[in-house]
């Protein structure tokens, strides 16, 4: 039987503070003082300092002598080893969406074969601008396969500026999402994409294509997303 080791108190505090920062808990952009953190979490000043040092190293905060501890302009970050949607990964409190399109369209050529649909079949197209802390960071164009479950058509009636797509698929419809194939490459923003993201045409961005599969091997979603390179990053964890 393996020995179990207690998690250091500073690490627990670091995780709690990091979660708060990423979820926009400190709306003022400034963290409480060391003394206030000691009192709130009932820990020593040394514990607080070690937790803050770790957050500084990760680039989440900066400490200004005589002024306090401030949250830096945190980028959105998504872990590619987890099958989650944008809202779940970034944090519901930080994410906003603007719906550009939510309608039935003919299945795009690049999704027809994986959706196993004939020419001319209709699928749900959901196109949204994704914001983090009111800054546009991505344009996301999702195609959803109603052949997997006809209740996917209910998405057409929902306010998808407020809803999480993956929550609907998993919780409301009961679709088990088990894996995704993804392609990520560098691309230049088109004039339309640049306008939606408040950038200049030709700026470099991250182009991401995702095919998401159910537990019985059906492709339920094809997504094409363009991310601002200066506001979003992907993290890959390997073991």
C-alpha positions as CSV (number, residue, x, y, z in Angstrom):
1,X,0.0,0.0,0.0
2,X,1.4,3.4,-1.0
3,X,2.1,6.0,1.6
4,X,-0.2,9.0,1.5
5,X,1.3,12.5,2.0
6,X,-0.6,15.5,3.2
7,X,-1.1,18.4,0.8
8,X,0.9,21.4,2.0
9,X,-1.3,24.3,3.3
10,X,0.3,26.8,1.0
11,X,-0.6,24.6,-2.0
12,X,-4.2,24.4,-0.9
13,X,-4.3,28.2,-0.6
14,X,-2.7,28.7,-4.0
15,X,-5.3,26.4,-5.6
16,X,-8.2,28.3,-3.9
17,X,-6.8,31.7,-4.9
18,X,-6.1,30.6,-8.5
19,X,-9.7,29.4,-8.8
20,X,-11.0,32.7,-7.5
21,X,-8.8,34.7,-9.9
22,X,-9.8,32.6,-13.0
23,X,-13.5,32.9,-12.1
24,X,-13.3,36.7,-11.7
25,X,-13.9,36.6,-7.9
26,X,-11.8,39.7,-7.3
27,X,-13.6,42.1,-9.6
28,X,-11.6,45.1,-8.5
29,X,-8.4,43.5,-9.9
30,X,-6.7,43.6,-6.5
31,X,-6.2,40.8,-4.0
32,X,-6.7,41.3,-0.2
33,X,-3.6,42.1,1.8
34,X,-1.5,39.4,3.3
35,X,-3.0,40.1,6.7
36,X,-6.5,39.8,5.4
37,X,-5.7,36.5,3.7
38,X,-4.2,35.2,6.9
39,X,-7.4,36.0,8.8
40,X,-9.8,34.7,6.1
41,X,-8.1,31.4,5.6
42,X,-6.7,31.0,9.1
43,X,-3.1,30.5,8.0
44,X,0.3,32.0,8.7
45,X,1.8,34.8,6.8
46,X,4.5,32.5,5.5
47,X,1.8,30.2,4.0
48,X,0.2,33.2,2.3
49,X,3.5,34.4,0.9
50,X,4.4,31.0,-0.6
51,X,1.0,30.7,-2.2
52,X,1.3,34.2,-3.7
53,X,4.8,33.4,-4.9
54,X,3.5,30.5,-6.9
55,X,0.8,32.7,-8.5
56,X,3.5,35.3,-9.4
57,X,5.6,32.6,-11.1
58,X,2.5,31.5,-13.1
59,X,2.0,35.1,-14.2
60,X,-1.4,35.4,-12.6
61,X,-0.6,38.2,-10.3
62,X,2.0,40.9,-9.7
63,X,3.1,42.5,-6.5
64,X,3.7,46.2,-6.4
65,X,5.7,47.5,-3.5
66,X,3.7,49.8,-1.3
67,X,0.6,49.4,-3.4
68,X,-0.5,45.7,-3.1
69,X,-1.1,42.6,-5.1
70,X,-2.8,42.9,-8.5
71,X,-4.3,40.4,-11.0
72,X,-2.6,40.5,-14.3
73,X,-4.4,40.4,-17.7
74,X,-5.0,36.7,-17.5
75,X,-5.3,34.8,-20.8
76,X,-8.0,32.2,-21.3
77,X,-6.6,28.7,-21.1
78,X,-7.9,25.4,-22.2
79,X,-6.6,22.0,-21.2
80,X,-6.5,19.8,-24.3
81,X,-6.5,16.6,-22.2
82,X,-10.1,17.3,-20.9
83,X,-13.2,17.0,-23.0
84,X,-14.9,20.2,-21.9
85,X,-16.6,23.2,-23.6
86,X,-15.4,26.8,-23.6
87,X,-17.7,27.8,-20.7
88,X,-16.7,24.9,-18.4
89,X,-13.0,25.3,-19.1
90,X,-12.6,29.1,-18.8
91,X,-15.2,29.6,-16.0
92,X,-18.9,30.6,-16.2
93,X,-18.3,33.8,-14.4
94,X,-15.7,35.0,-16.9
95,X,-17.4,33.9,-20.1
96,X,-20.0,35.8,-22.2
97,X,-21.3,34.9,-25.6
98,X,-22.9,36.7,-28.5
99,X,-24.9,34.5,-30.9
100,X,-24.4,35.4,-34.5
101,X,-26.2,32.3,-36.0
102,X,-28.5,29.6,-34.6
103,X,-30.3,27.9,-37.4
104,X,-30.6,24.8,-39.6
105,X,-28.1,24.6,-42.5
106,X,-27.0,22.0,-45.0
107,X,-24.2,19.8,-43.6
108,X,-20.8,21.2,-44.5
109,X,-18.6,19.0,-46.8
110,X,-16.0,18.5,-44.0
111,X,-18.6,17.1,-41.6
112,X,-20.8,15.1,-44.0
113,X,-18.8,11.8,-43.9
114,X,-18.1,11.9,-40.1
115,X,-21.7,12.7,-39.4
116,X,-22.6,9.8,-41.7
117,X,-25.3,12.0,-43.4
118,X,-26.3,12.1,-47.1
119,X,-25.9,15.3,-49.2
120,X,-28.4,18.0,-48.4
121,X,-29.0,16.9,-44.8
122,X,-29.8,19.6,-42.3
123,X,-27.7,20.2,-39.2
124,X,-27.8,22.8,-36.4
125,X,-25.3,25.6,-36.9
126,X,-24.4,27.7,-33.8
127,X,-22.0,30.5,-34.4
128,X,-20.9,32.7,-31.4
129,X,-18.4,35.3,-30.4
130,X,-16.8,34.2,-27.1
131,X,-15.7,36.8,-24.6
132,X,-13.6,36.5,-21.5
133,X,-14.1,39.4,-19.1
134,X,-15.8,41.4,-21.9
135,X,-12.9,40.9,-24.3
136,X,-13.7,39.0,-27.5
137,X,-11.2,36.1,-27.7
138,X,-12.8,33.6,-30.1
139,X,-15.3,33.1,-32.9
140,X,-16.8,29.6,-32.6
141,X,-18.8,27.9,-35.4
142,X,-20.4,24.6,-34.2
143,X,-22.3,22.1,-36.4
144,X,-24.4,19.6,-34.5
145,X,-25.7,16.3,-35.8
146,X,-29.5,15.8,-35.1
147,X,-29.2,12.2,-36.3
148,X,-27.5,11.4,-33.0
149,X,-30.6,12.6,-31.1
150,X,-33.5,14.6,-32.5
151,X,-33.6,16.6,-29.3
152,X,-30.5,18.5,-30.5
153,X,-33.0,20.5,-32.5
154,X,-34.2,22.0,-29.2
155,X,-31.0,24.1,-29.3
156,X,-32.6,26.2,-32.0
157,X,-35.1,27.5,-29.4
158,X,-32.6,28.3,-26.6
159,X,-30.8,31.5,-25.8
160,X,-27.3,30.3,-26.5
161,X,-25.8,33.6,-25.4
162,X,-26.4,32.3,-21.8
163,X,-26.4,28.5,-22.2
164,X,-23.5,26.0,-22.2
165,X,-23.7,23.8,-25.2
166,X,-22.0,20.9,-23.5
167,X,-24.2,21.2,-20.5
168,X,-27.3,20.8,-22.7
169,X,-25.8,17.8,-24.6
170,X,-24.8,16.0,-21.4
171,X,-27.4,17.1,-18.8
172,X,-30.6,17.8,-20.8
173,X,-30.3,15.4,-23.7
174,X,-28.2,12.8,-21.9
175,X,-25.5,12.3,-24.7
176,X,-22.3,10.8,-23.4
177,X,-19.3,12.7,-24.9
178,X,-16.2,10.5,-24.6
179,X,-13.6,11.8,-27.0
180,X,-12.6,14.4,-29.6
181,X,-10.2,14.6,-32.5
182,X,-8.6,18.0,-32.8
183,X,-6.5,19.9,-35.3
184,X,-4.8,23.2,-34.2
185,X,-2.8,25.4,-36.6
186,X,-1.7,29.0,-37.0
187,X,-3.8,31.0,-39.4
188,X,-4.3,34.6,-40.5
189,X,-7.5,36.4,-39.5
190,X,-9.9,37.2,-42.4
191,X,-11.4,40.7,-42.5
192,X,-14.7,39.4,-41.0
193,X,-12.9,37.5,-38.2
194,X,-10.7,40.5,-37.4
195,X,-13.7,42.7,-37.2
196,X,-15.5,40.4,-34.8
197,X,-12.4,40.1,-32.6
198,X,-11.5,43.8,-32.7
199,X,-8.2,43.2,-34.5
200,X,-6.5,44.0,-37.7
201,X,-6.9,41.8,-40.8
202,X,-3.9,39.4,-41.3
203,X,-3.1,39.1,-37.6
204,X,-2.0,35.6,-36.6
205,X,-4.5,33.5,-34.7
206,X,-5.1,29.9,-33.7
207,X,-7.4,27.9,-35.9
208,X,-9.0,24.9,-34.1
209,X,-11.1,22.1,-35.6
210,X,-12.8,19.6,-33.3
211,X,-14.8,16.4,-34.0
212,X,-16.6,15.2,-30.9
213,X,-17.8,11.6,-30.5
214,X,-20.3,9.9,-28.3
215,X,-19.9,6.7,-26.3
216,X,-21.3,4.6,-29.2
217,X,-18.9,6.2,-31.8
218,X,-21.2,8.7,-33.4
219,X,-19.8,12.2,-34.3
220,X,-22.2,14.6,-32.7
221,X,-20.3,17.9,-33.2
222,X,-17.9,19.5,-35.7
223,X,-16.5,22.9,-34.5
224,X,-14.3,25.4,-36.3
225,X,-13.0,28.1,-33.9
226,X,-10.6,31.0,-34.4
227,X,-8.8,32.2,-31.2
228,X,-6.9,35.4,-30.6
229,X,-3.3,34.4,-30.0
230,X,-2.7,37.3,-27.6
231,X,-5.7,36.3,-25.4
232,X,-5.9,32.5,-25.4
233,X,-3.6,29.6,-25.0
234,X,-3.9,25.8,-24.9
235,X,-2.2,23.6,-22.3
236,X,-1.3,19.9,-22.9
237,X,-0.5,17.7,-19.9
238,X,1.2,14.4,-20.5
239,X,1.9,11.5,-18.1
